[in-house]
Amino acid sequence: MTPTQDANKRIRLVMHLRRMGIADSRVLGAMEKVPRDAFVGPELKHQAWEDTALPIGRGQTISQPYIVALMTQALELKGRETVLEIGTGCGYQTAILAHLCRRIYTIERHKPLLEDAEKRFEALRLRNITAIAGDGMKGWPRINGIEPEPFDRIIVTAAAREKPPQALKDQLKPGGLMVIPVGGSGEQVLKLYRKESEDTFAVRDLAPVRFVPLLPDLAPDKPNGDHAAA
């Protein structure tokens, strides 16, 4: 692909996202800047700038650009926030967020996907990402006996069956926002939670979606293991 063809595909995607209702100029700028073709296999690069989900291995997908943009816009990022992401996957959503917040902490339960994502972050010189393999349902872990500071924003790229895990609700700052798909197969809704106090949340439905289920623990170390966030 020539530089002109690449630029044209990026512009077409941004124009499409505008027509779909994505209005945040910072989000659109990040969607144009981050090379989505760097997050898929060689055989799928010709589809990378289309508004569709694509497989990334281990039963996972890189999310549809519109859903990435919708979830990112819902976080209302201004550039100074710390963000927790559950489900690194190939790292595309992470890279988008890295351009829009101060620091992002991301958890992936598939170690091979995490390793590949970290290589992409290094190649793109994204220095404000901290990534670990772990159980995202438990939130960011205590490290060296130190509890993590609450996060300004949380984004979850796998569907909780009935409600967000309590650990994630606890790790969100009062006034903070969490975007997460909720529901079983075929009935998922993307929801936005605003933490009004330690015990109360305002909840708003954003869109019907399809995500893999949010699962506990590290995934089995085999290609056909169970599924997690992507």
N, C-alpha and C positions, 0 to 999 in steps of 0.2 A: 504494500500500500504506500502511495506517495504521501508526502506531508500535506499536500493539498486535499487529497482524498480523506486522510485522517481528520483534518480540520473540518471538512464538510460534514463528516459523519457526527462529529462532536456537536457541531452547531445544530444539525437536524434533530439530534436527541434533545438538546436544551429547548429548542422551539417546541418540540412535542410535549415536553414536561410542562412548559408554560401553558400550552393549550389544555393540559390535564389539570391545571389549577395550582401548580407549584409556583408561588409568587416570591419567595424569599430569594433575593438576588445573591446572597452569600452561598446559599445551598446550590443554586444553579451554577454559580461560578466554580464551586468545588466539583460538581458533576461534570462540568466541561474539562476541568483541569486534570482530574485523576484518570489515568489511562486504563479503562476497563479491560482492554485487550491484554493487559499485563497480568490479569487475574484469572484467565482461562487457559486451557490447553491449546496447543498450536492448531489442532483440528477445528477449534471453535472461534478462532480469532476473527474470522470473516463475519461472525454473528455478534461480536462483542458489543457493538454500539446499537443493537436492536433492543427494543423495550420488551425483553423476554428473559425469564429465568433460564439458566444454563447449568448443566451438570459439572461438578468439580471433583468428583470421585467420592468414594466411601458413602454413597447414597445421599450426598449433599448437593446443594445448588448454590450458585451465586444468584442473589435475589434480582427480580425484575427492577430495572432502574427507577421506574415510577414508585414502587414500594419503598426503595431505599430513600428516594427524595422525600416521599410523604412522611416516613418515620423521622427522618432528619429534620424536616421543617417543623414537625410537631414538638421537637425538643426546644425550640426557640433559643438557639445558641447565639450568644453575643461575642464569644471569643475568650472569655475568662473562666469558663466552667471546667470542672473535672467531671469526666463521664465514665461510667462503668458500662461495658458492653458484655452481654452474655451471648456467646456464639461467634467466635472470630471467623470461622469458615475459611474462605480463601483470603480474607483480609480486605475485601473491597469496601464494605461498609465502614470498617475501621479507618481506612485511608481517607474516606470522605470526611469522617468526623475529625480526623487529625488536623485537617485544614480549617476547622471551625471552632475548636475548643482549645483550652490551655493544655490539658493532659487527658489522655484516654487510657483506661485500664481495661484489658480485654481477656476473657477466659474462653478457652476451647477445650472440649472433652476428647477430640480426636487429635492425638499428638502429631501424626504425619501432616495433617492440614495446618496445624499451628506452625510447624517447622517451615513449611513452604511459605506461609504468610509472612513469617519473620524475615525470610530472604527477600520477599518483595518489599517490605518496609525498608530494609537496608538499601536495596537498589534504588528506591525512590527517595532516600534520605529523609525519612519521616522519623524524627528523633523524639517525639513527644508521646510515644506509645510504649506501654509496659504490658507484655503479653505472658500469660502462663497457661499451662495445661491443668485443668481441674474440674470440679463439680460446680457449675455456675449456679445451680439452685441454692447453694450455700452462700453465695455472694463472694466478695473478695476476702481471702483468708487472712487470719492473723499471721503476721510475719515477725519472727524473732520476739514473740510475745507481745507485739504491739498491735492493738486493734486499728483497723483502717478508719480514716476519717470518713464521715458521711459524704456521699457524692451529690453534686448538684443535679445530675441527670443520670438516668439508667435507661438503656435500650436493650431489649431482649429479642433475639432473632429466632426464637422457637416458641411454640404455643403451650402456655400453661393450660391445663385442662379446665380448671374452674376459676382460679384466681392467681395472682402473682405469689411466688414463694414468700413466706414471712421474712426470711433473711434479706431479701431484696427490698421489701418495704421498710425494714429497719435501717438499711444502709442508705436510704434516701434522705437528704436534708429536708427539714420543714420548708415548704415553699418550692421544693424541687419537683421535677417532672419525670415520669417513667412511661415509656411507650412499650407495649407488650401485646402480642396476639393472645387471645384467650378463647378456649373452646375445644371441643373434640373434632375429629376428622369430619369435614364437610360443613361445619357450623362455626367456624372461627371468625372472630371480630377483632380488629386492631383497636386497642383501647389506650387512652391517655389518662394516666393517673396523676393528679396534682395533690401533693401532700400538704394538707392545710394545718395539721398539728401532728403530734406523735401518734395519734390514734385515728385520725379522720382523713379521708381522701375524697376528693371530687373526681368523678369518673366520666369520661366522654367517649362515645364510640366514634371511630374515624372511618373505617371501611371494612367490608368483608375481605378476608385474606385466606391464603393456604400456606401453612408452615408445617415443617416437621415438628413432632412433639418435643417439649422440653423434658429431658431425661436426666436422672442423677448419675453421679460417678463418672469416672473415665470410661471411654468406649473401649471395647475389646480390641486388642492389637491385631486386627485382621480386617481385610478389605470389606468383608460383608457383615461386619458387626452391626449392632443396632444404631439408630439414627439420632443425631443431635442437631443443634443449631448450625446454620450455615449463612 
